[in-house]
Amino acid sequence: SERVVKAASGALRNLAVDTRNKELIGKHAIPNLVKNLPGGQQTPAKNLSEDTVVSVLNTINEVIADNLEAAKKLRETQGIEKLVLINKSGNRSEREVRAAALVLQTVWGYKELRKPLEKEGWKKSDFQVNLSNASRTQGGNSFDDSTL
């Protein structure tokens, strides 16, 4: 259920603060986190709330930060495709777009991944924030505290 997804992603994000946990979560949990993101071709998108999607995105970002192997796992599990869709589709909220863009920027920050990503057809512009298409559903908050 959605409540379980949100609670689990928040717990994983908190656990990822520890380096060893971050490595384990990156190795084993990234595929499951990616499955909970909207879009992609693997399965029909789950209809998760904005808060839950943002929580999953923030967890992914925490796990891949300073963890190249987790970023590679994100790429292997079609995570980049889903993130770019969130960033560019135009039917996601500003919070979701910002969270997806943060993950994409973290991935692009790994110089070791740029060549393989470019070989797959991704461009630098795919990894930059695209707020022009985001629907404005955020209620005026300038920060995200959904997973704190």
N, C-alpha and C positions, 0 to 999 in steps of 0.2 A: 504494500500500500504506500501511498504517498508519504504518510507520516513516518513510516519506517525508512524510506529513502532519505528523507530530510534529516532524521535523527542520526542515521548511520553516516551520512556524509559529514555532518557536523562533528561526530565522534572521530571519524577518520582524520578530519582536518586537525583536530586537537592532538591526536596521536602523532601526526606527521611533524610536529614540532621537534620531536626527537629524531636524530639522524638515522638510527637503525630502523626505527618504525617507518620513517619516510621511504627507505629503501625497500622494505617489505611491502608496504602499501603500493608503491610504484610498480613493483613486480607483479603483485597479485590482485590489486583492487582496481587499477586503472581500467581494465576491460569492462568491469561491472559499472564503474562510474560513467564511462562513455555510453554504455547501453541505455542509461537513464537520460541522456541528452536528446532533445528533439531533433528530428531530421535524419538524413542518411538513408542508405538503401538496405541496411540489414533487416530491420523490422519496422513495422509502423511505429511512429513516434508515440510515446506515452504522453498522455495529456496531463502533465505536471504543472503546478502553479509556478508563477514567476519566482516566488521565494525559494521553492525547492530547486528549480533550475539554477538560480544564482548560487545557492548553497553548494550544489554539485560542482559548478564551475569554479567557485572559490576553493573548494577542496582539491580539485585537479591542479589548480595553480599552485597551491601550497605544496603539493606532492612533487610537482615537476621542477619547482624552484630549486636550483643547486642540485639537480638530480638528472643528469643526462640520460641515464638508462630509463627512467620513468618517461621522459620526453620522447624517447625512441618508442617506448611501448604505446604511448598515446598515438604516435604516427602509425604504428603497425595495426592499431585497432580502429582505424578510420575516424579517429578523433579530430584530425585536422579538417576533414570534410564537414563534419557536424559543426565545428566551431566557425568555419567560414560561412556555412549556411545561416547560422544564428546571426553572425556579424552582417551579412549582406542581404538576407531574405526580405527585410522590411516589415515583417509581421511579428517581430519580437520587441519586447519593451526596451527602453533605454538601459535599464539596469542589467538586463540579460546581454545586450550588445556590449556594454562596457566590460562585464565580467568575461565574456568570450574573447573580446579584444585583448584583455590583460593576459589571458592564457596564450593567445596567439603571439603576443609580443614576447612573452617568456620563451616560447618555443623558438621564435626567430632569433632570440638572443644567443642561442647555441650555434656558433659558427660552423660546428661539425655537422649540423643538420641542414644547413642551407643548400648545399649542392644536391643531396638526395631529394630534398623538397622541390628544388627547381627542376630536377630530372622528372619528377612526377607531375610537373606542369604548374606548380604553385609559383606565384610572383610575390615580390616584397609587398605590393599593395594589398594582397590577400591577408596580410598579417597586421594591417593597420586598422584602427577603429573607424567604423562607418556609421556615425550617428545620424546622418541625413535621412536614412530610411526608417529609423527606429520609431515605433509608435510611442507617444508620450503618455505612458500609463503610470509613471512614478509620481507620487503625491508630494513632490517638492522637497524630499529628503536629498541632501547632498552627500550622504554617506550610506554605506551598506553595513548594517549591524545584524543581518539575519543569521549569521553563523557565529557570532561572538558569544 
